[in-house]
């Protein structure tokens, strides 16, 4: 009798213990799974380094910026005045010189624009000033007076340009700007000497 009562009680206790153990195991695994999820997410978010940013382009020195802006205005002015002279000059030599200036300075304008774009400079206002300077007053002249006024402007303009380009070629800080100055400084001096010769012949 005692043996029969003890056995079911023992089995019931064993079953309860097994059930409790199973529940505890499930709970532990559930907790481990829950805790692992944010840990993995945190690791992924913190392990990725911030995107690297490339070095910003160095800012142009004031003198280099002045060179580009002034050269843009000066060369645009040479083209504008020379286009007018190519049509209105009375001297064949002056007309030929004007045509030469249009070709040479159009090429220079293109190189200046490319340099300015490379350096992030907007030269549109400088170019606009160059295309307007002295054009209205020169257009009022005719014949020999026109030729003299045009050549005088060419001498003055090229004197200033020669100084500008020579200074940049020796003192410039930006290598691209000094390279452009070195490329054209001799050409500008040749234009200056040519203009002086025309001026002397006209007097």
C-alpha positions, 0 to 999 in steps of 0.5 A, spaced: 500 500 500 505 505 501 509 503 495 503 504 491 502 511 494 509 513 494 510 511 486 505 516 483 507 522 488 514 521 486 513 520 478 509 527 479 514 530 482 519 528 477 514 530 472 514 537 475 521 538 475 522 536 468 517 541 466 520 547 470 527 545 467 524 545 460 521 552 462 527 555 465 531 553 459 526 556 454 526 562 458 534 563 458 534 562 450 529 567 449 532 572 453 539 570 450 536 571 443 533 578 445 539 581 448 543 579 442 539 582 437 540 589 439 548 588 441 549 586 434 545 592 431 549 596 435 556 593 433 554 594 426 552 601 427 558 603 431 563 599 427 562 603 420 567 609 420 564 615 418 565 617 410 572 620 409 571 627 406 576 629 400 581 635 402 578 641 399 581 645 394 586 650 397 583 658 396 587 662 391 591 667 394 589 674 393 594 676 388 592 670 383 585 672 384 586 679 382 591 676 376 585 672 373 580 677 374 584 683 371 586 678 365 579 676 363 577 684 363 583 686 359 583 681 354 576 681 353 577 689 352 582 687 347 577 683 343 571 688 343 576 694 341 579 690 335 573 687 332 570 694 332 577 696 328 577 690 324 571 693 320 572 701 321 579 702 321 582 706 315 589 703 315 590 696 312 596 695 317 591 697 323 586 693 320 591 687 320 593 688 327 586 688 329 584 682 326 591 679 329 588 681 336 581 678 335 584 671 334 590 671 339 586 674 345 580 670 343 584 664 344 587 667 351 580 669 353 578 661 352 584 659 356 582 664 362 575 662 362 578 655 363 583 657 369 577 661 372 572 655 372 578 650 374 579 655 380 571 656 381 571 663 379 566 667 376 569 672 371 562 674 367 562 681 370 569 682 369 568 680 362 562 684 361 566 690 363 571 689 358 567 688 352 564 695 354 570 699 356 571 704 351 567 701 345 562 707 345 567 712 345 571 709 340 565 708 335 564 715 335 571 716 331 572 715 324 578 715 319 585 717 321 582 719 328 579 712 329 586 709 327 590 713 332 585 712 338 584 705 337 592 704 337 593 708 343 588 704 347 592 698 344 598 701 347 595 702 354 592 696 354 598 692 353 602 696 357 598 694 363 597 687 361 605 686 360 606 688 367 600 684 370 602 677 366 610 679 368 608 679 375 604 673 375 609 669 372 614 671 377 610 672 383 604 668 383 603 663 388 598 658 384 602 654 379 596 654 374 595 661 374 603 662 373 603 657 368 598 661 364 602 667 365 608 664 362 605 662 356 602 668 354 607 674 357 612 674 351 606 674 346 603 680 350 610 684 349 610 682 342 603 685 341 605 691 345 611 692 340 607 692 334 602 697 337 608 702 339 610 701 332 603 703 329 603 708 333 609 711 331 608 710 324 601 714 325 604 720 328 
